[in-house]
Amino acid sequence: MAAEREPVPGELMERICADPAVARALAWAEKHAADFAAETVRIAEIPAPTFAEAERASYIAERFRDLGLEQVTTDEAGNVYGLLPGEGKAALAFLAHMDTVFPGDLSHAVSRRHGRLYGPGVGDNSAGLSGMLGALSAMQATGARPRRPVWVVATVGEEGLGNLRGAGAATNRLGGEVDAMVAVEGSFFGRLSHTAVGSRRFKITCRAPGGHSWHDFGRPSAVHVLARIAAAITDLPIPREPRTTFNIGRFEGGIGVNVIAEEACLLLDMRSIDGQTLDDLAARVRDVAGREAGRDAHVEVREVGFRPAGGLAPDHGLVRVCAAVLRRLNVSPQYSPASTDANIPLSQGIPAVTLGVTRGGGAHTRGEWIEIAPMVRGVQQLVLATVALADPRVHLTGA
């Protein structure tokens, strides 16, 4: 007997949406926007700075158990895993990061105004976690189930100098077990990212003898040397294609206005969608720093962060199915690069994309906000993606 033909994505959506359980799950989501908002608030009000996600992880693990996931565990990195059961080999893993850029002692209170939620980390990534939990709730309430098993993972260390350590641990654990991975972010609903923005982050430190601003005038100042390095970096030519950027996010040093600084340092973020271009930029930065060393001034360049670039072809099966999911919800997919948990599996040859749950703005500021209403379609998207990508007839390992 011949094997069943793999359905084209549009045809697959027709079949899936004709399933009464899936139709019930989509209808359930229409009625529970308030629940998605409330879950987002509960998550957002639990501080979870990078490297200190344990309290939020405990809450997520409890919710995984409430929703009937199997094999709920926490790994050594701090990731929380749960398995949505099915038949045969696991199809894929959904990853949503728990950490935020905000310190734990900052107020995490969330406010609601005019159909929006405002608060630190409410979109990045509380809404992503809430959307994932919302999709699981919709499936639990209506009996919609993927045919193959699906892992759901709440990850640590996605932000800043966390360097995607949670995604790395999850990929090492599950990479040989799943066909593909999907990173879930709170904002940018409608974005379908299949290109990973790579990044390299340097801490550049300058040390000099220092002294009194009057009596020792002429001695090298660590601040002066570092300022020249920073100015030279800003003058470096950057290609428009492939898109490449840099940012000096922090500059500090010295102890007083009348003190020649003994030490100063800066943090530099460099990004590109092309790994070789990123490496070339990093080499030029090292050259700039090296030219300013000497004359009793010591300059050290230390890499403190790295995110690999990677990508899938636009006609890859994973991309095509996720695009069909969005079109089914009357959303035109936006194919824009992103830096997310998906960077890690992509760099290791595992198909991965990033999807968003709602729309918002002010990311990484205290005024961060999201819209509540789009969360309904964001959750519906995750329900359809779960069922579609776990369909045994769908091949996720190539175009």
N, C-alpha and C positions, 0 to 999 in steps of 0.2 A: 504494500500500500504506500503510495507516494506521501511524502511529508506535506503537512499543511503549509500553503503559501504564506509568507510573511505579509500581513496587510500593510498597505500604504498608510501613513499617519492619519489622514483624514478619515479613511475607512475604519481605522482602529478606533477613533473617537466616536464614530457612529455606533459601533458595536458596544463600546464601554458605556456610553450614555444611555443605551437601550436597556442596560441591566437595571432592573427595578431597585436593587440595593444601592447602586451608585446614584441613581436618580433621587432616591430618598436622602442620601448623604448630601447631595448638592442642595436639595430643598431645606434640609436641616440647617445648613450653613446660613441660608438666607434669613433664618429666624433668630440667629444667635450672635449678631454683631456686638450686642451689649456684653455677652459673655467673653468674647474675644478681647474687648477693651478691658474688662475687669481682670482678665488673666494677665494682660500686658502690664497693668498697674501693679499687680501683686509681684510680678517678676522684677519690674523696674525698681521697686522700692526696697529690694534686697541688694545692698551694695555688692559689687563683684569686680573690683579692680583686678587687672591682670596680675596673676600669681596669688590671688586671694579670692578664688571663686567658690570655696567650699560650702558656704551657707546657701548660695544659690543652687549649687549642685545637689545639695541635700533635698531642696524643694523639688527640683526637677525629677530626681529619682523617685520621690514619693508620688509625683504626678504620673510618671511612667507606670508605676505599679497600679495606681488607681485606674488607669486606662487599659489594663490587661496585657501590657507588654510582658514578654517572657525574658528570662535571663538578664534581669536588670542588675547591672554591676557597675562599679566604679574602678577605673584602672589606676595605675601608679601615678600617671600624669594628672589625674583628677577628672578625666572625661567620664560621662555617664552614658551607658549603653542600654538599649532595650531592643528586643526583637519582636517584630510584628510577624506572627507565624504564617506559614504557607507551605506549599509542597516543593520538595526538591532543594536545589542549591539556592542560596540567597541571591536575589537579583541585584540589589543596590543598597546603598547607605545614604541617608539624609544626615547632613551635618549642620548644626546651628550653634554658633559660639555663645558662651555665657558671659565672657568678660567684657568690661567696658574700659574707657580711657579715664574714668573719673576716680578720684581717691575715695576711700571708704568713709572718711570723716566729713565728706560733703553731704549736704542734705539731698536725699533722693526722692523727696516728696513729688508726686505727680499731680498736676492740675488738669482740669478739663474745661475747655472753652470753645464754643462754636463748632462742635463736631471734631475737635482735635484733643489730643493728649500732649501735654508739655512736661518735660522732665529729663534729667541727665540719663542718657542711655535708653530712652524710651523707644527709639527706633533702632539703634545699633547697640545691642541686638535683642532687646526685650520683645519687640514685635515679631522678630524672626522665631524666637522660641515659642511665643504664644501662638503664632500661625501654625507651627508644627504640632503643638498640642491640640490646637483647634481641629486640624485635619484628622488626628487620631481620635478625637472625641466624636467627630461626625461619623467616622467609620464604625466606632464602637456602638454608637447609638442606633445605627441603621442596618448593621450587619454587612456593610460593604467591606470586602476583604481582598487583598492582593492574592493572586494565585501562587506566587512564589514568595518566600520569606523576604522581609525588608528590615535592615538594621536602621535604628534611629539613634543618633549620637549627639549629645550636648557637649561641646568641646571647650577646652580652656585655651588660654594663651594665643588668641587670634590677633589681639590688638598690639600695637607698638612693639616693644622689645620681647613680647611673648614669642615672636618669630614662628607663629603657626605650630607651636609645639604640640598642641592638642590634636590638630589635624595630622601631624606627623605620626603621633602615637596611634591614632585611629587607622591611618592608612597602613601602617606596619601590621596592625592587628587584623584588619579586614581586607586588605588589598588583594590577597590571593583568594578570597572567598566571594567577592562581589564582582559584578560586571561593570558597574559604574557608580559614581558618587554625585550627589547634588548638594551644594552648599545653599543654605537658606539664610537670607539677609532680611532685616525688617523693612527697609525702605526700597525704593526703585521697583515697585510692582510693574511688571511689563518688561523689565530687563531680562534678557536671556544672554548671559555672558558665557562665551566659550573660549575666551582669550584671557589668560592670566597675566596681570601686570606684575613683573618682577621688581624687586627692590633690593638695594644694598644700603646699609646705614653705617656711617662712620662716626666715631667720636675722635675728634682731633684735639689734642692737648698740647699746650705750649708751656714750657718751664724756663724761667730766666732768673738771674741773680736778684733782681728787684732792688729796692732802696728808697731813699728819700727823694721826693719830686724836685727839690731845689738843690740839695747838696750833691746828689748822685745823677743829676741830669746828664743824659747821654748814654746811660746804661740801657741795655735792651729791656723793653717791657714786654711781658708775655701777652698783654692785651694788644699792644701795638702790632706785634708780630702776627698774632692771630687775626687781627683786623685786616692786615694786608692779605693774609691767606683767604679770608672770607671774601674780600673784594675781588681777588683774582678768580675765585670760583665763580662768582656771579658774572664775570666776563667771559667764561668759557662758552664757545659756540655749541648749541644744542640742536640736533636735527629735529625737524618737524615730523618726518617719516623715517623710521618708525618713531611714534610719539615717545618722547623722553623728557623727563622733568627733574628738577632738584629743588630742595628747600632746606635752608638753615633754620631749624626749628627752635634752637636754643643757643644762646651765647652768654657765657658768664665768666667772671674772673676778677681778680683784684680784691682789695679789702678796704680801700678808702681813696678819697679824691686826691690826697697828697702823698700817695704811696705808689711807687713804680711796681707794677704787678709782678709777682713771682710766678703766678700760674693763671692760666685761662683755658677754657675748653669750649667747644661747640659741638652740636649734634647736627649731622647732615643726612638728609634723606634723598636718595637718588632712585628714580623709577624709569622703567621702560618696558614696552611689550616685547622687546627683543633682547635676549640674554647677552649676545655679543656686544651690542651697543651699550648695554649697561656696564659690562666689564670694561669697555674702552673708556667710558666716562670715569669709572672708578680709578683706572690707571692714570688718567690725566689729573685727577684730584690729588693722587699721591705725588705726582710730579710737582704740582703747585706747592704742596706742603714741603717737599724736599728742598725746593729752591729757597725757601725762607728759613730753613734751619741753618745753624751756624752762628757766629758772632756771640757765643755764650748763650745762645737760645737753643733749647732742645725741643724738637717737634715730634710727637708720636701720633700715628694714625692707627686706630684700632677699629676693626669691623665689629659692630655690636648687633647687627641685624642683617638677615638675608632671607629673601623670599624668591623662589625660582619662578621664572617665566615659563609659559607653555601655552598650548592651545589645541583646539580641535578644528577640523575643516567645517565650514558652514553646512555641508551636506552629510555630516556624520549622523548616524542613526539616533544618537541621544539628543542632538540638537534638533533634528527634524521632529521627533516625537514631542519634545517640550514646546516647540513652536506651534505644533498642532493643538496642544492643550490650550495655549494662550488664545489662539484664533477661535477655538471653540467657545471661549468666554468673551469673544468680540474685542480682543486686545491684539493690536499689531505688535509683534515682538520687537524689542529694541536690542540690537546686537552691539553692546558696548563692553570694552574691556573692564576688568575689575581685579582688585587684590583681595582675595578671600581664602577661606579654607580650601577651596577648589585648586589653589595653586599647587598644593602638595601632590595630590593624585595625578594632576596633569603632568607634573614634572617627572613622574615615575611611569608614564605611559598608560595610566588608568583614565578612561574617559570621565570627564567631570564638567559640570556647568554650575552656574549660580542663578538662583531665582529670588525675586523679592516678594514681600507679602503685602505691603501697602505703600502709600506715598507720604513723603515728609520732607523735612529740611532741618537746617541748623545742626547737622551731625557734628559730634565732638564739641558742642558748646552747651552751656547750661540751659540755653533756650531751645534745645532740640525738641522737635515735635513730629507727630504723625497724624494722619487723617484716619478716623475710625471706619468710615463707610467702605473704603476699598478693601478692608480686611476680609470682607465676605468673599470677594472674588479671589483674593490671595489664598484663602483657605481652600476654596473650590479648586483652584489650580493645583494645590498640593495633593488633594484627594485624587484628582484625575491623573496627575503625574505618577503617584504611587501605584495606582491600579494599572495604568498603561505601561509603565516601565517594567513592572513585574509580570507582564503577560509573557508566557513562555514562547509565544510566536515572534516576539520582538528581539532583535539582535542588537546589542549595545556596544559591541566590540569593534565596529567599523562603519564605514559609510554605507 
